[in-house]
């Protein structure tokens, strides 16, 4: 062998000798969750071994993973993921001596709350008292693991051993997860209830939208349908399905959109009043601000319904019957209805439709940028520009759209049926207040002070200045 070849062979052997060996992790369970978790661990540089009741017939596993019996797999690794349901924990008690001083990560969840008298992780700890049980990663689904949707996703851990939690947290961080320690194993029940929550961030927006929809539906039902039946002896109940709904949807949508920006205005006023940004907002305002995204998406959904309902108006039976009757009447009487061009009416109609289309386009743009996959591609300044500046512009355009709809009806006595204002007048109150307050906050003298407060400046009270001067 040539000296050069010997030298290269020696260097390769030396490099192989000092190359770090990947950590070996164990997974109990070869179902969807276990296979998906193993694939992610392999992609992150770990070695994976599966423990199975039937090692030779466990089904397809990620390439590169080993499979053996539970006892053999437990002896080969110190960190073990329990990806089986609670009702199958019995085998763990029989092999407790193999799990001494091991870290067991319980990923199990239940089908409903309070399904068992104690948490699954606490039950597991009783079965294997010599192991360190950590509850965590149970908010990850097999679908999220398979599609690599882990970057920045927050997961929770709890356990009685700090060393065990640190080992699991290090592993989770390598997977790209954000880890939050929730304390001892007594918090396991709370963690197991997290996946059972049904749209917790959407409850307040949906309640607001449902309440507003119900109010305006019955309000317009009384004004339009019942009023026509009582005062004019007309049965126009067929309008409930389309015409009435097409009035309710844009009204609620505009109010919901204004509710996205109203808490920001209230927060700015509070900061100006207090002269500092370091005091906590009231709980109701904090909760309101945290669900602004969901409020905006509900508003967008209602705007979509309004657009769809508007498109189907020409094909409605009542509209087609009215047009056909007019044509037949003109043919029978051999007359033609003259066309009167009203320039003012034409401008109002075209402006109404143009602002509606533009407002809906900006609505969709706001909804798209609120998606995590789209928002992640934007810088902070770009995201702020779209959600704040274009958001307020959207609110302004949609509000003007509403004003143009009734620009020539505000002073007509016939508009106020039973002395009640029409629904579009009521829906303009909240967005108008938000826009007026926003304009006041943009005044140079106000905006300058608010900017200084948000940069950390605090207004000192006269009493505080006296105390500082006298060292009291």
ABEGO torsion letter per residue (X at the ends): XBAAAAAAAAAAAAAAAABBBBBBBBBBEABAAAAAAAAAAAAAGBBBBBBBABAAAAEBBBBGBBBBBAAAAAAABABBBBABBAAAAAAAAAAAAAABGBBBBBABBBABBGABABBAAAAAAAABAABBBBBEGAABBAAAAAAGBABGBBBBBBEABAAAAAAAAAAAAAAGBBBBBAEBAAAAAAAAAAAABBGAAAAAAAAAAAAAAAAAAAAAAAAAAAAAAAAAGBBAAAAAAAAAAAAAAAAAAAAAAAAAAAAAAAAAAAAAAAGBAABBBBAAAAAAAAAAAAAAAAAAAAAAAAAAAAAAAAABAAAAAAAAAAAAAAAAAGBBBBBBBBAAAAAAAAAAAAAAAAAAAAAAAAAAAABAAAAAABBAAAAAAAAAAAAAAAAAAAAAAAAAAAAAAAABAAABBGGBBBAAAAAAAAAAAAAAAAAAAABAAAAAAAAAAAAGBBBBBAAAAAAAAAGX
